[in-house]
Amino acid sequence: MSVEFPPIADLIDGAWGTPSAHLAVSLEDPATGAALRPAVATTPDRIERALSTAERASGEITPEMLDAIADALEPRLERIAELDAAATGVPITQTRPLTAIVTGSFRLAAGQIRTGARRADRDGVQVHRLPLGPALCLVPWNAPAPMAAHKVANALAANCPVILKVSELAPYSAGVLAEAIADQVPAGMFQLVQGGAATGAQLVSDPRIKAVSFTGGLGGGRSVAAASAPLFRPCQLELGGNNPLVVLPDADLDTAARMAAELLTTLNGQWCRALGRLIVPADRRAELLEAIGKRLETLRVGPPLDPETEFGPLIHSRQVRTVRAALDPGHRSFGIPRDSGNYFPPTLLGSDLADEVFGPVAGVVAYETVEQAVALANAVPYGLEGYVCGADEEFALTVARGIRAGEVKVNGSSIMSLHLMTPRPAWGLSGLGEEGTAETLRFFTGARVVGVEGRFALHTS
């Protein structure tokens, strides 16, 4: 099965264009490894035009506009799922359900405006949540459309003019998203640019950008932070993690094996909350690895657009090389290798893993006591996600509360957050600030407090 990719396009000042700057990397078909065409970027002069347009853009974004975007996206969701699967290698059985985030982001943002997210008055004192100004949304390649929709919907709901830059490796679905958005919002309030690091650097270094929401690697996040610090410009940074799964001594074998296998292979291991470190009781290590291996060996490996595929190829051959470099002499891979394409088998290392790999690879480390397990979970400088598996839920929750991470799931391995309205924080090197249904909208705003002095008094007795 194959998909016809649309032309790669940008949208500047209401006009569609064809990015003409060729990058050094070629786009690939993940299923075959074949080069398709050079990756492209919006030219610097058009980026300058986008910045000028964003600086002067204005307009009230209404809940009705955001709902209209969601309505316009509904018939496009299958196309978005196909494009994201074909570009990234993620099975379409996973990209399809993730499209619920695409429409849901705009409907949730509309609902927040209706329920007063732009106001937070206190006892007659007015608190207005005002747009910070032109917002830059930088999106990685692993789930391009859902991440773009979340950031853009909330920036628009804050009344910020938005510039969206997607990864040069997954440029396609952004065009479909942009078509639906541009038809519903005032001119200049939404623009799309294409490109790689140089494009991002030109945008981030410009003082006309007043807020940056970035999801990506640690190096990119540091660059965004370094450029923003002299401007005292707020950054929302989600930078990935090296996430632990602590299997407690009483854990059900099947549950632990399922969690480990799913966390290792969801999005083909290319997601920031994937399994990085499997922390197991020393006396159960052998049986746990055997059970995990049996699950991994049964995965249906194949091209991403095949509805039977459960595990697909990595996005690019350079990602395969990066993941392969993380292997140690004691590693064990599972599954039948394929002769072509960017496939990389799920792999468990024979030792701990110091840093995120962003692929289907995790380190294995054994412990003797639960206290040692928690210490091991907290032994890396990341803190995005954590997982605990245990039969006694109350005890497992106690252990989870000891893990230094933004979210810790007990007996669960879904890609979704624990609750629609809870924050998605990042600790340590995993990032800065919080994402979430409410938190991302708030990020793009600043507070202005207005009132008549003396009308509110704090009385104490």
N, C-alpha and C positions, 0 to 999 in steps of 0.2 A: 504494500500500500504506500502511496505517496501523496503529497499535497502540493498544490501549485502555490508557490510563494508570490505575494504581491510585490510590486516595485517598492523599494525602500524610499520613504518620503519624510520630509520635514514640513512643519507648518509654522510659518513666520508671519506675523502681522496679518493674519487672515489669508495668506496666500500659500498654497502648496508648492513645494519645490523638490528637486532631486538632489540629495547630497552628493557632491562631486569630488570630495577629497578622499582618495583611496588610502587605506591604512595598510600596515605591513602584514596583517593577519588576514587569512582567507576564511570565509564562512564555510562550514562543512555540513555534510549530511551525517548526523551522528550514527545512523544505522549502517552506513557503508564506509565512512571515513573519507568519502570523496570530497574534494574541494569544489565549492559551488560558484563562488565569486568573491572578489575582494570585499572585505568589510569597508564601510564608507562612513564619512563624517560630514556634518554641516560645515561649510566654509566659515572661516573667522569673520568675514564681513557680514554674513547672514546672522551669525551669533551676536555680533554687535547690534544689528538691527533688532534682533529679538530682545536684547537688553533695553534698548531705547524704547521699544514698544511696551515692554512690561513697566518701565518707569512711568510712562504717561497714561497707562491703562487705568480705567476706573469703571465702576458699575456695581450695582447691587445684585449679588447672587441670591436668588430666592429659593425656598424649598421646592417650589414648583419646577424650577429649572433643573435642580438635581434629580427630582423624580423623573423628569422628562428624559434626562440622560440615561437613567436606568432603564426606562421604557425603550429607548432607542437601542440600547445594548442587548436587550433580551433576544431578539432574533439573530444577533451576531455572536452569541456565546459559543455555539458549536464551531464556528470559524475560528474564534479566539483559542478554543481548546486545541484544535488541530494545529494551528500555527505554533502555539507554545510547545506542544508535544514534538512536532517535527523539528523545531529549532533547538530544543534543549535535550532531547532524548528521553524525557520523562514520559512514561506510558500515558496514553490518552485516558485510560481508566482513572488516572489521578488528576490530570489537568481538567477533565470535565467537571468533577465536583468542586474544584477550586474556583471555577468561574462564578460560583455563588458569591464569592467575595467581590467580584467585579461589579455586579449590579447592587449587591448588598451594601457596599461602601457608600454609594451615592444615596441610597434610601436611608441608611442610618444617619448620614450627614444631614439630610433633609429633616429627619425627625429631631435631631439635636437642635437645629435652628428653631423649629416649631416649639420646642419645650424650653427655649430661652438660653441656649448655650452662649449667646453673645451678650447676655446680661447676667450679672450676679449681684443685684442690689441688696443692701443690708440696712434695715431699719430706716428707710427713707434716703439713705445715701446711695447715689447711683454709681454702679460699677459697670462700666462698658468694656467689653472685650473687643478690642479694635484690631484690624489687620496690621501686621508688622510692615507689610509692603511686599514687593515682588519676592516670590518664593521659588526656590529651586528644589526640585524633586529628582534625586539621583537613584536609579533603580538598577539592581543587578539582573543577571540573566537566568536565575534558576526558576523563578515564578514571575515572569515579567508583567503580565497583565494584572494579576491580583495585587501585586505590590504597587504598581503604578496607580491603579484605581483607588487604593486606600489612601495614598499620599495626596493625590490630586483632588479627590473628593473633599477631603478635610481642609486642604489649603483654599479651595474655592469656597467652601462653607464659611471660612474665616474672612472671605472677601479679598483674598490676596490674588493678584495676578500671578499666574503659574507658568513656569518653564519646566517642562518634563524632559529629562535626558535618560534614555534607556541604554542598556549595554549594547555595544557594537556587535556582540555575538548573538543577540536575540532581538533584532530590530523590528520584527514584522507585526506582531499583534498591537504594538503601540499605535500604528497607523489606523487600525480598525477602531481602537479606543478613541483616538483623536477625532475621527469623523463624527462620532456620536456626541462628543463634548462640544466641538466647535460650532455645531449647528444650534446649540442651546444657550450659549453664554455670550455676553457682550464682546465685541471685537477686541482682541488683545488680551483678554483675561486668561486665555489658555494658548500656549504655544508648545510645539514639540521640536526638539533638536536631536540629531543623531551624532554618534561619535564615541571615541574612546577617552583615554586619559587627558589628552591635550584639550579636547572639547570641555571636559569637566573642569580642568584647571583654568581655562579662560573664564568660565562662568563663575566658579568659586572665588576667583581673585577679584571679581568686580564688586565694588562697594554698593552698586545699585541693588544687588541681591541682599535682602534683609533677613532671610531665614533659609536655612539649608536642612533638608531632611534626606539623610543618606543611609542606604543599606548596602553593605558590601564588606570588603576585607579590611583588616587592621591597618594596612599601609594606606589605603585610600582614606580611611577615617582619620588617620593622623594628618594627612594632607589637608583635608577639609577643616579640621580643627586648627591647624597651624595658620591657614589663610584667614580664618574667621576671627582668631584671637585678637589681632590688632584692631579689628573693626568692632569688637565687642558684640559680635553677631551671634545669635543663638543657633546652636546646631542640635539636631536630633540624630544620633548615631547608633545604628545597630550593626555590630561588627562581627557577629558570629560567636562561636563558643567551642569549647572542648568538653562536651556535656557528659556527665557521669550517669550511669545506671547502677545503682546500688542494689544488688540482689541480697536480701536478708536471709539468714539461715533457715527460716521457716517458709520461704517462698515456694509457691506451687511451681513445679518444674515446667509444666506446659505454659503457664502465664509468663514466667521469666523468659522462656525461649521465644515465645511470640513477641514480647516486648523488644527483646534484643534484635530479633530478625527484622521487625518492622522499622525500628529506629535506625537500623543499619542500611535499609534499602529504600525507604520512602524517598521519592524524587531521585532515585538511584544513589542515595547517600549525599546528594548535592543540596543540602539545606542546613541552615544555621543551627537548627535544634536537633540535628542528627546525633546518633550515638558516637561519642568519641572515646569513652573509657568505660569498659565493662568491669565492675568491681564486685568480685564474687567471693563467697566463703571458700577458704582453702580446701576444706574437705568435700566441697561440692563442685569444684572446678571441672573435673573430668566429665561428670554427668551433665553439667550445664552446657559445656562446649559440645558434647555429643548431641544433645537435644537441639541446640541452636543450629548446628551443622545439618541435622536432618531436615529442619524447616527450610534452610537456605538451599539445600540441594533440590528441593521440590519446586522452587520458583520457576515459572515459565519465563524464559529469557527470550527476547525477540525485539523486533522493530517497534518503535513507540506508537505507531498508528494502528498496530494490530490489536484488536479488542481482547485478545487472549493473553497479551503480554503483561507480566507482573513486574518485570525488572528489565530496564532498557539500557542503552549505551550512555556514556558520558557525553557531554555537549561537544567536546573538541579533543583533538589528538593532543594538544598541549596540556589539557587537563588530565588526560591519561598519563602523560609523562610526570606530571606533578604528583599524582596519587601514587604512581609506581615508586617514586623516589622515597616515599615514606615507609616502605616495607623493611622489615628486619629479618634476620636469618631464621627466626622462629615462627614466621607467619604461616597461616594456613588459609588457603582460599577455597571457596565452595562454589560449585556449579561447573557446568561444562563450558570451557573457553570457546569462543567463536573465532573463525578464521579471518573475518574482516570486520570493519566498523570500530567504533570507539568503546567497545565493551570492556568492562573491568569487573572481575568477579568480587562478590562480597568477601572480605578478608578480615580475619582476626589476627592481630599481632601477638607475638609471644611475650611481649613486655608492655609497659605503660606507654602512653602517647603524650608527648609534651605539648604539642600544638595541634590546632585544627587542620585536618587534611582536606575537607570538603569533597569527600568521596566515600564510597562504601567500605571504609577501613576504620577499625577501632582497636585500641589497645586493651589488653586484658591484664588485670592485676588482682592478686588474691589477698585476703585479709584473715586475721585470726579472731578479732573482736569487732563488735559493731562500732565502738569508739574509733578504732583504727580505720574502719570503712568510711566514716564521716570525715576523718582527717584526710584520707586519700581523696575523697570527693572534692575537698576544699584546697587541695594541694597545688592547683594550677591557678594562674592569675585571671582566668575567665570566670564568668558568672551569668550565663544567659539562661540555660535550662538545666534541670536536674530531674532524675527519675528514681523512684524507689519501688521495689517489688517485694511484697511481704504478705503473708496470710493474715496476720493480725493487723488490721487496718489502723487501729489506734496507735499501736507501736510504730507502724510504718510512718504515720503522720508525725509522730514525735521525731523520728529520724529525719524526715523531710524538713522539719523546721530547723534542723541544724545545718542544712546545706546552704552555702552561700551562692544563691542564684536568684534570678529575677522571678522565675516560676519553677515549682517543683511538683511533678505529677506523681501520684501514688497509683500503682497498678494500671497505668494508662500510657499509650504511646501514639495517640492521634496527633496529626499535624496541627489540629485546631487548638486554640487556647482553652483553658479550663472553663472560662465563662466569657460570654460576648462582651460584657461590660467591665471586666477586670483589666488592669494595666498589663502591659508587656514590658517589664523593666529590663535593664541591662546593667550588670555590675562589673566592676573591674575593667579588663581589656575587652569585654564584650560590648562596651559602648557607653553612651552618655544619654541620660534622660529616659523617658518612657514613651513607648508607643501604645496605642489602644484606641478603641472606639471614641472615647471622650478625650483621651490624652493628646492624640495627634491633632485634633481640631484646636485644642487649647494651645498647643505648641506654636501655632501660626498666629497667635494673637498676643497683644499686650494689654494691660489694664489701664483704664483712665477712670479715676474716682472723682465724682462731681457732687457737690452738695452745699448747703448753707450751714455755716458754722453755728453750733449751738442748738440745732434742731434735734440732735441725738446726744444724750448725755448718759454716761454710765453711772448709775446710782449704786452706792454700796451702803450697807448698814453696819 
